[in-house]
Amino acid sequence: MVTLSVISILLLFSFTSAGKNDVYEGFTVHGIKLREQSEVTILREVVAILDLDVWSHGAVGLRDAVVMVSKENESKLLDYLDENGIHHYVHLADVVKALDEHDEAVSNWKRRRNGKMVPFEDYPTYEEVKFILTLVVNDYMERLATKYPNLVTLVNAGPSFEGRDVKYLKISTTNFTDSSKPIYFMDATMHSREWVTTPVTLYAMHRLLEDLRSDEHDLLETVDWIIMPIVNPDGYVYTHTDERLWRRTRSYRPEISTCYGVDANRNFNISFNTIGVSSNPCSDIYPGPAPFSEIEAVYIRDIVFEHLDRIQVYLNIHSYGNFILFGFDDLTLPPNAVELHYVGAVMGAAIDTVKLPIAPHYLVGNSAYLLYPVSGSAQDYVQYVGVPYAYTLELPEFLRYDFRVPPEYIEQINIETWRGIAASARASTLFYTRRHNSV
């Protein structure tokens, strides 16, 4: 049996390349106050004109927008905001310095833990996550094979564009054969720079398999689970080795452009390439040449259709901003919008009961109204094809840490998010049981 100490040793490895953050030399990050909806429109205009990297779209009167800009375009951005009377401030004056300091903080965190790390308390590399997934299955099945011989199945959806395995766990007491049980499907790291999303999924596995509390047996006995920790492994690896803030996949189509990648969360076949996207193949919101051009999006689609009659909740986990969002992104609402809002509010309220005072309360609502319209999102597509409750979860924002969440906060985010996941599983299961019993 492989012990936890072996995991701890593996988690001490680092694949970070020295000087990799120099690619952001001269870049700055600015916070933008949004006082009214007209300012959101103005911000969208300048983002499109200058092809800015939007870290957070904000919410009018509630959350500031945050954008990164190159040295060449900084004065253009600030002049545009000033001309329109929009208040702004410096969020990060030196992106390279900020990222270098975060890398050092993560390294120090590992050293201080002195080999006592567990998978969901760190930012594991792809290789570490791949090992952990195998270990969770084998170790748990070895200890509990006689009682739960079919509790866990490790599935390889297939290779990414660059050939890395895209794996996920199926967790079920009935090996997914009981049609009366709803399925909760969650995934993470569709946007590769959002590292803090992966530990949340690993922690969910831990709670279901290794630390099932006495008051949580219903979550395992009445719900089946599909958990994919890294949707976009190519991009995730690239953020560890080359560009920390890389967001897209790493597909390459030289007949179209010399730029790599597509925004996987704009690549789904719903209102494809119509709003909230860019035709520039080098843009972070480039949707791709066609719906499902990205194999990583195809895997999400195929899992959904394989279990469409039973998936009750789809949770697409992102970072950051304290949002629970649902469709549709074209400013229309699904027929069950009231139920969608209710289950989302249950999730948010459960998280807020244990959140840190420095984090805002979760905002719950339609993604287009609360943030901005987009096309081709996973959330919208999964909702449209028939999953009752499809959400985008934006994990917490702590002070000014944006994507650079200190590892000391990972445990807090895991615990509070699990509260929300558990609450939403129970709330949605009630609706599922009623519908199932009425058929």
Secondary structure, DSSP 8 states (H G I E B T S, - for coil): ---HHHHHHHTT-----TTGGGGGTT-EEEEE---SHHHHHHHHHHHHHHT-EEEE--BTTTB-EEEEE-HHHHHHHHHHHHHTT--EEEEES-HHHHHHHHHHHHHHHHHHHTT---GGGS---HHHHHHHHHHHHHHHHHHHTTT-TTSEEEEEEEE-TTS-EEEEEEE-SSTT--TTS-EEEEEE-SSTT-TTHHHHHHHHHHHHHT---TT-HHHHHS-EEEEES-S-HHHHHHHHHT-TT--S---B-TTT-SSB---GGG-SSSSTTSSS--S-TTSTT---SSTT-SHHHHHHHHHHHHTTTTEEEEEEEEESSSEEEES-TTS---TTHHHHHHHHHHHHHHHHTT--TTS---EEEEHHHHT---SS-HHHHHHHHT-SEEEEEEE---TT-TT---GGGHHHHHHHHHHHHHHHHHHHHHHHHHHHHH-
